[in-house]
Amino acid sequence: MAVQEEEGCLSQGFALIGVITVAYLAITQGWRILCGFRAHFLSHWWKPNLSQYGTWAVVTGATDGIGKSYAEELARRGFDIVLISRNVEKLQRVAEGIEQKSGRKTKIIQADFTGDVGIYTPIEEGLKGLDIGILVNNVGMTYSDNAARFLDVPNVKKRVIEVINCNVMSVLHMTNIVLPDMLKKKKGLIINIASEAGTLPYPMIAVYSSTKVFVDYFSRCLQTEYSSQGIRVQSVLPLLVSTNMTFGIKSNIFVKSSDSFAYDALNTVGVTTRTHGCLSHDLQHFFVHLFITDFILSSSATNFFILRATKALEKMGTMKKD
């Protein structure tokens, strides 16, 4: 009799645990769906009032891809734009295009973010006196044209320093330049472009993946530290976007064009401080994390797959250019 009672108690206990687990999953996933609906559907009808932050938007890595698209979209939404990148000719071309299409003012600053801390002195001088409302820390780079094991990266010692300077130090130094004035007026928006590659360990792009973890965590910490003082910090974690970094792969239901991505991502400002930018990427992130684990990513088969997938992307990009 005692044994039966004990078994009955155990059965009830396990049943209770099951109910609690199902309820927890239902609540968390329901909340996630609700947040996604708010971020990707309602935001298209009630766009954020970005003009509240200031007159100028600063965009790093602004001559190509996501950075260029952010700059153009912010200009369409009424901002004057500071474009910062290393190629003067591209800077001038993008600036002229923005002025012609939107009628907004532009300013260009040439800087190679793979360099040392000395590059930030002229940047700081160039930004003085501007009412900067938005900073988009977009500039970033991989350390190899193809996925590769760490020691197989050409000139790895030099390349790693360049990647860290570009992907990590740029975020810190640019934030250090603009944040004090934002705090004085108690308003400002900092958008940091991280990556889906920073949400799980991605072998074959190890350093890039690691730097994007930093960008995401730094953004989330900064949001907590300064949100009470009128500063909003958003971490954006895109998946595949059709840019030079993805070999110009053609946009489709899974791969967003940079213009479409920037439009969707900016609509999430004020709705969420951490976003994958668009509905397609949010759904892909959900399924990636549902089926892919650290164990799978650490397998040799995965390494092989990543190498093959990268080569396929490169080939698709080359075919498109041809």
HELIX and SHEET records of a PDB file:
HELIX    1   1 ALA A    2  PHE A   37  1                                  36    
HELIX    2   2 ARG A   38  LEU A   42  3                                   5    
HELIX    3   3 SER A   43  TRP A   45  1                                   3    
HELIX    4   4 LEU A   50  TYR A   53  5                                   4    
HELIX    5   5 GLY A   65  ARG A   76  1                                  12    
HELIX    6   6 VAL A   88  SER A  102  1                                  15    
HELIX    7   7 VAL A  117  ILE A  119  5                                   3    
HELIX    8   8 TYR A  120  LEU A  127  1                                   8    
HELIX    9   9 PHE A  150  ASP A  152  5                                   3    
HELIX   10  10 VAL A  156  ILE A  164  1                                   9    
HELIX   11  11 ASN A  165  MET A  169  3                                   5    
HELIX   12  12 SER A  170  LYS A  185  1                                  16    
HELIX   13  13 GLU A  196  GLY A  198  5                                   3    
HELIX   14  14 ALA A  206  TYR A  226  1                                  21    
HELIX   15  15 SER A  227  GLN A  229  5                                   3    
HELIX   16  16 ASN A  244  THR A  246  5                                   3    
HELIX   17  17 SER A  258  ASN A  267  1                                  10    
HELIX   18  18 LEU A  279  PHE A  291  1                                  13    
HELIX   19  19 ASP A  294  LEU A  297  1                                   4    
HELIX   20  20 SER A  300  LYS A  321  1                                  22    
SHEET    1   A 7 THR A 106  GLN A 110  0                                        
SHEET    2   A 7 ASP A  80  SER A  85  1                                        
SHEET    3   A 7 TRP A  56  THR A  60  1                                        
SHEET    4   A 7 ILE A 132  ASN A 137  1                                        
SHEET    5   A 7 GLY A 188  ILE A 193  1                                        
SHEET    6   A 7 ILE A 231  VAL A 236  1                                        
SHEET    7   A 7 ARG A 274  THR A 275  1                                        
SHEET    1   B 2 VAL A 241  SER A 242  0                                        
SHEET    2   B 2 LYS A 256  SER A 257  1                                        
END                                                                             
